[in-house]
Amino acid sequence: MARPLIATLLLLLSLNIAQAQEVVLERIVALVNDDVVLASELEAELISVRQDLEQRNVRMPPAEELRRQVLERLIMQTLQLNVAERRGIRVDSATLDAAVRQVAERNGLSLTGLRDALEAQGLDMARFREQLRREIIISRLRQQVMNQRVDVTEQEIQQFIERNSSLDREYHLEQILISVPEAASANAIAEARERANAVVERLDAGESFARVAAAESDARNALEGGDMGWRPASQLPQAGADAIRELEPGQYTSPLRTPAGFQIYRLRETRGGDGQMIRQANLRHIVIETNEVVTDTDARLRLQALRERIMGGSDFADLARANSDDPTSAGDGGDLGWIDPDNLPPGFRSAVMSLEAGEVSEIFRTRGGWHIAEVVDWRERDASETIAREEAEAAIRQRKSEEETELWLRELREEAYVESRLGAAG
């Protein structure tokens, strides 16, 4: 009877050891409101971040600083996912499947190839899908929040166009952000300024910008070395655009006060500056709509007769006023104004792209009916007013959204209950 008892005790002892190991693995490293960040999540994210830094040849920050930054990233991710859950933001399986396929295609891989590549990096497909799901949810949340918080006025658009009509250069930038909470006290602002000045001293001493960003920046791209990618000058805060314009590649700005805090930009490359020329056509058309009474054949025959009259010398505008079913343009002789052909429906674009000024198209069809069109003239010019307005609004919204996102994230962090147990986690 002793042997079975010993075997039973050994079995219980091994189970207790396994359970103890599991408890250690699932140790809590942070409390985030009613949620937690586990040691296993932190370790997995650390592996991913280290691999990313190595692939980009960014010198690794000290282990303690890196662990702190990664934990902060997980805390902010948890806070955002909690908000998204309360707002009912979800990602269904079909959307997630499509996103996985897009990642594979962008990397020139099949799904099997993607799975193999992930395994080579120590990731399985299930974890990758979960990471992707979280990224999509957070992206949708930020877009939703920014749509509510960011507004672009007509006055801002006009001022932007006037101020930046020639501001078409693009910069490849890196940044370090020392954040300042909204309505911060004078002492808090002074402390942030001192911290930003200390960062510049480290950079002046020759320390890598990417390494300092990974260790010190409060921006959400800190662990990417602060890399912002290519940004049009028009999307930067005015103070930033003015300061960066004076830099040579490799140089960095002094700390600049922005709504998000103190920002230090480093210029990697510059491109552009030659303006954006587009080719526009001055068009007019005659359209005949089909219905229960007018068949496709009827419409084509009428247009054929009208085209023959135009080719015989009749005035296009007069025939458009008398015959076109387009209520918007008929009164103006079918005039559509100056148009970028890329903005036309495919059938319309194909019919007019090869025409010279003064030529009339063959009969063609769009969803609006059957048409003939005339290219009155072509012109080359800088971005049209419409394009300029669209670009202005997009640039203003982008700039405001970036600033507002940092403020919103700071608000989330300040209003949350967060207890770090990183010291206990080792």
C-alpha positions in Angstrom: 0.0 0.0 0.0 2.9 2.3 0.5 3.9 2.4 -3.2 0.5 3.7 -4.4 0.4 6.3 -1.6 3.9 7.6 -2.6 2.8 7.7 -6.2 -0.3 9.7 -5.2 1.7 12.1 -3.2 4.2 12.6 -6.1 1.3 13.2 -8.5 -0.3 15.8 -6.1 3.1 17.5 -5.7 3.7 17.8 -9.4 0.2 19.2 -9.9 0.9 21.8 -7.2 4.1 22.8 -8.9 2.4 23.1 -12.3 -0.4 25.2 -10.7 2.2 27.4 -9.0 4.0 27.9 -12.3 0.7 28.9 -13.9 0.0 31.4 -11.2 3.5 33.0 -11.7 2.8 33.1 -15.5 -0.5 34.8 -15.0 0.7 37.3 -12.4 -1.1 40.7 -12.6 1.3 43.5 -13.6 -1.3 46.3 -13.7 -4.8 47.0 -12.7 -6.7 49.1 -15.2 -10.1 50.2 -13.9 -12.0 46.9 -13.7 -9.5 45.1 -16.0 -6.0 43.7 -15.6 -2.8 43.4 -17.6 -1.2 40.0 -17.1 2.5 39.2 -17.0 2.1 36.8 -19.9 0.6 39.6 -22.0 3.5 41.9 -21.0 6.1 39.3 -21.9 4.5 38.5 -25.3 4.4 42.2 -26.2 8.0 42.6 -25.1 9.1 39.9 -27.4 7.2 41.5 -30.3 8.6 45.0 -29.6 12.2 43.7 -29.2 11.9 41.9 -32.6 10.6 45.0 -34.2 13.4 47.2 -32.8 16.0 44.7 -33.9 14.5 44.5 -37.5 14.7 48.3 -37.7 18.2 48.4 -36.2 17.1 50.6 -33.3 19.4 50.2 -30.3 17.5 48.6 -27.5 16.6 51.0 -24.6 17.5 49.8 -21.1 15.4 46.8 -20.1 13.6 48.7 -17.3 12.7 51.6 -19.6 11.5 49.3 -22.3 9.4 47.3 -19.9 7.8 50.5 -18.6 7.0 51.7 -22.1 5.5 48.4 -23.2 3.4 48.2 -20.1 2.1 51.7 -20.7 1.2 50.7 -24.2 -0.8 47.8 -22.9 -2.5 50.0 -20.3 -3.6 52.5 -23.0 -4.7 49.6 -25.3 -6.8 48.2 -22.5 -8.4 51.6 -21.7 -9.3 52.1 -25.4 -10.7 48.6 -25.8 -12.9 49.2 -22.7 -14.3 52.3 -24.2 -14.9 50.5 -27.5 -16.7 47.7 -25.8 -19.0 50.3 -24.0 -19.7 51.9 -27.4 -20.5 48.5 -29.0 -17.7 48.6 -31.5 -17.1 45.0 -32.8 -15.1 43.3 -35.6 -16.9 40.4 -37.2 -15.1 37.3 -38.5 -15.6 38.3 -42.2 -13.9 41.6 -41.6 -11.1 40.0 -39.7 -10.6 37.4 -42.3 -10.4 40.1 -45.0 -7.8 42.0 -42.9 -5.6 39.0 -42.5 -5.7 38.4 -46.3 -4.8 42.0 -46.9 -1.7 41.7 -44.6 -0.7 38.5 -46.4 -1.1 40.2 -49.9 0.8 43.3 -48.8 3.7 41.0 -47.9 3.4 38.9 -51.0 2.4 35.8 -49.1 -0.3 33.2 -49.1 -2.2 32.6 -45.9 0.0 29.5 -45.4 3.1 31.6 -46.0 1.9 34.2 -43.5 1.3 31.5 -40.9 4.8 30.2 -41.4 6.3 33.7 -41.2 4.5 34.3 -38.0 5.7 31.0 -36.5 9.2 32.0 -37.4 8.8 35.1 -35.3 7.3 33.1 -32.4 3.7 34.1 -33.1 0.8 31.8 -33.9 -2.1 32.7 -36.2 -4.6 32.9 -33.3 -2.5 35.5 -31.4 -1.9 37.5 -34.7 -5.6 37.6 -35.4 -6.3 38.8 -31.9 -3.7 41.6 -32.2 -5.2 42.6 -35.6 -8.8 42.5 -34.2 -7.7 44.9 -31.4 -5.9 47.2 -33.8 -9.1 47.5 -36.0 -11.3 48.1 -33.0 -9.0 50.8 -31.7 -8.8 52.4 -35.1 -12.6 52.5 -35.4 -12.9 53.9 -31.9 -10.4 56.7 -32.6 -12.2 57.6 -35.9 -15.5 57.7 -34.1 -14.2 59.8 -31.2 -12.4 62.2 -33.5 -15.5 62.6 -35.7 -17.2 63.9 -32.5 -14.3 66.0 -31.2 -12.9 67.5 -34.4 -14.7 70.1 -36.5 -13.4 72.0 -39.5 -14.9 75.4 -40.3 -15.2 77.2 -43.6 -13.1 80.0 -42.2 -10.3 77.6 -41.3 -10.4 76.1 -44.8 -10.1 79.5 -46.5 -7.3 80.6 -44.2 -5.5 77.4 -44.8 -5.7 77.8 -48.6 -4.5 81.3 -48.4 -1.6 80.5 -46.0 -0.5 77.2 -47.6 -1.2 77.7 -51.3 2.5 76.9 -52.0 3.1 74.6 -49.0 3.5 71.3 -50.8 6.7 69.9 -49.4 6.7 66.6 -47.6 8.9 65.6 -44.7 9.9 62.2 -43.3 9.9 62.9 -39.6 10.6 61.4 -36.2 9.2 62.9 -33.0 9.5 62.8 -29.3 6.5 64.1 -27.3 6.6 65.1 -23.7 2.9 65.3 -23.0 1.2 68.0 -20.9 -2.2 67.3 -19.5 -5.1 69.7 -20.5 -5.4 72.6 -18.0 -2.1 71.6 -16.5 -0.7 73.7 -13.7 2.3 76.0 -14.2 4.4 73.6 -12.2 3.4 70.7 -14.4 4.2 72.7 -17.6 7.6 73.7 -16.2 8.4 70.1 -15.3 7.5 68.9 -18.8 9.7 71.7 -20.3 12.6 70.6 -18.1 12.1 67.0 -19.2 12.0 68.0 -22.9 15.2 70.1 -22.4 16.8 67.0 -20.8 15.9 65.0 -23.8 17.5 67.5 -26.1 20.7 67.3 -24.0 20.8 63.6 -24.5 20.4 64.1 -28.3 23.1 66.8 -28.3 25.4 64.3 -26.5 25.0 62.0 -29.5 22.4 59.5 -28.2 20.2 58.0 -31.0 17.0 59.8 -31.6 15.1 56.5 -32.0 16.5 55.1 -28.7 15.6 58.3 -26.8 12.1 58.3 -28.3 11.6 54.6 -27.4 12.6 55.4 -23.8 11.1 58.9 -23.2 8.4 59.8 -25.7 4.8 59.9 -24.6 3.6 59.6 -28.2 1.9 56.4 -29.3 4.7 55.8 -31.8 7.4 55.9 -29.2 8.3 52.2 -29.6 8.7 52.7 -33.3 11.5 55.2 -32.5 9.0 58.1 -32.9 8.9 57.5 -36.7 6.0 59.5 -38.2 6.5 58.5 -41.8 6.0 61.0 -44.6 3.9 64.1 -43.7 2.9 67.0 -45.8 4.0 70.3 -44.3 0.4 71.3 -44.4 -0.5 68.7 -41.8 1.9 69.9 -39.2 1.3 72.5 -36.5 2.3 75.9 -37.9 5.1 76.2 -35.3 6.4 72.7 -36.4 6.2 73.5 -40.1 8.1 76.8 -39.6 10.8 75.1 -37.5 11.2 72.0 -39.8 11.6 74.2 -42.9 14.9 75.4 -41.5 16.3 71.9 -40.8 18.7 69.9 -42.9 18.2 66.1 -42.9 19.4 64.6 -39.6 18.8 67.8 -37.6 16.1 68.2 -34.9 14.1 71.1 -33.5 14.2 72.5 -30.0 11.2 71.6 -27.9 8.1 73.2 -29.5 5.0 73.9 -27.5 1.9 72.3 -29.0 -1.6 71.5 -27.7 -0.3 68.0 -26.8 2.8 69.2 -24.9 6.4 69.7 -26.0 7.4 68.1 -29.3 10.8 67.6 -30.7 10.9 66.8 -34.5 13.9 65.2 -36.3 14.0 65.5 -40.1 15.1 62.4 -42.0 14.2 63.4 -45.6 12.4 66.0 -47.7 10.6 65.6 -51.0 8.2 67.5 -53.3 7.9 71.2 -53.7 7.1 71.3 -57.5 3.4 71.7 -57.2 0.6 69.4 -58.4 -0.4 69.9 -62.0 -3.7 68.3 -63.2 -5.3 68.2 -66.7 -8.8 69.4 -66.8 -11.4 69.3 -69.6 -14.1 71.9 -70.2 -17.1 69.7 -71.1 -20.6 69.9 -72.2 -23.0 67.0 -72.9 -26.5 66.0 -74.0 -28.1 63.1 -72.1 -31.3 61.2 -73.0 -32.7 59.2 -70.2 -34.5 55.9 -70.8 -37.8 55.0 -69.1 -41.0 53.1 -69.8 -41.6 55.2 -73.0 -38.1 55.9 -74.2 -36.1 52.7 -75.0 -32.4 52.3 -75.4 -32.9 52.2 -79.2 -35.0 55.4 -79.1 -32.3 57.2 -77.0 -29.5 56.1 -79.3 -31.4 57.1 -82.5 -32.2 60.6 -81.1 -28.6 61.1 -80.1 -27.3 59.9 -83.4 -29.5 62.4 -85.2 -28.4 65.2 -82.8 -24.7 64.3 -83.3 -25.1 64.4 -87.1 -26.7 67.9 -86.8 -23.7 69.1 -84.6 -21.2 67.6 -87.1 -23.1 69.5 -89.8 -22.6 72.8 -88.0 -25.5 73.1 -85.6 -24.7 74.7 -82.2 -24.2 72.1 -79.5 -25.4 74.4 -76.7 -28.7 75.2 -78.5 -29.4 71.4 -79.1 -28.6 70.7 -75.4 -31.0 73.3 -74.2 -33.8 71.8 -76.4 -33.1 68.1 -75.9 -31.0 67.2 -72.9 -32.7 65.5 -69.9 -30.1 66.8 -67.5 -32.0 69.5 -65.5 -28.8 70.9 -64.0 -26.8 71.5 -67.2 -29.4 71.8 -70.0 -30.2 75.4 -69.3 -26.5 76.2 -69.6 -26.3 74.5 -73.0 -25.1 71.3 -71.4 -22.1 73.0 -69.8 -20.4 70.9 -67.1 -17.6 73.3 -66.4 -13.9 72.4 -65.9 -13.6 68.8 -64.7 -10.8 66.4 -63.8 -11.6 63.4 -66.0 -10.5 61.1 -63.2 -13.6 62.3 -61.3 -16.0 61.2 -64.1 -17.8 57.8 -64.3 -15.7 55.2 -66.1 -17.8 55.2 -69.3 -17.8 59.0 -69.5 -14.1 59.2 -68.8 -13.3 56.7 -71.6 -15.4 58.6 -74.1 -13.7 61.9 -73.7 -10.1 61.2 -72.7 -8.9 60.8 -76.3 -10.8 63.8 -77.7 -9.1 67.0 -78.8 -10.5 70.4 -78.0 -13.6 71.0 -80.2 -14.3 67.2 -80.8 -17.6 65.5 -80.1 -17.7 62.0 -78.7 -19.4 58.9 -80.0 -22.6 57.9 -78.3 -22.0 56.3 -74.9 -23.9 55.1 -71.9 -23.7 55.7 -68.1 -26.1 55.0 -65.3 -27.6 58.4 -66.0 -28.6 57.5 -69.6 -27.2 57.8 -73.1 -24.8 60.7 -73.9 -22.8 62.6 -76.4 -20.2 65.0 -75.0 -18.0 67.7 -76.4 -14.5 68.7 -75.1 -14.6 72.5 -75.4 -11.0 72.8 -74.3 -8.2 71.3 -72.2 -6.0 73.0 -69.7 -3.1 72.2 -67.3 -3.2 73.9 -64.0 -2.4 73.6 -60.3 -4.9 71.8 -58.1 -8.3 73.1 -58.8 -10.3 75.0 -56.1 -12.3 71.9 -55.4 -9.2 69.7 -54.9 -7.5 72.5 -52.9 -10.5 72.7 -50.6 -10.7 68.9 -50.2 -6.9 68.8 -49.4 -7.2 71.7 -47.0 -10.1 70.1 -45.1 -8.3 66.7 -45.0 -5.1 68.3 -43.8 -6.8 70.4 -41.1 -8.8 67.4 -39.9 -5.7 65.2 -39.9 -3.6 67.8 -37.9 -6.4 68.4 -35.4 -7.1 64.7 -35.1 -3.5 63.9 -34.2 -3.4 66.6 -31.6 -6.8 65.7 -30.3 -6.0 62.0 -30.1 -3.0 62.7 -27.9 -5.2 64.9 -25.6 -8.0 62.3 -25.6 -5.5 59.5 -24.6 -4.1 61.7 -21.8 -7.6 62.2 -20.6 -8.3 58.5 -20.6 -5.2 57.9 -18.7 -5.8 60.6 -16.1 -9.4 59.6 -15.5 -8.6 55.9 -15.1 -7.7 54.0 -12.0 -4.3 52.4 -12.9 -2.1 50.6 -10.4 1.2 49.3 -11.8 2.7 46.2 -10.2 5.7 46.2 -12.4 8.2 46.1 -9.6 6.6 43.0 -8.2 6.7 41.4 -11.7 10.4 41.7 -11.9 
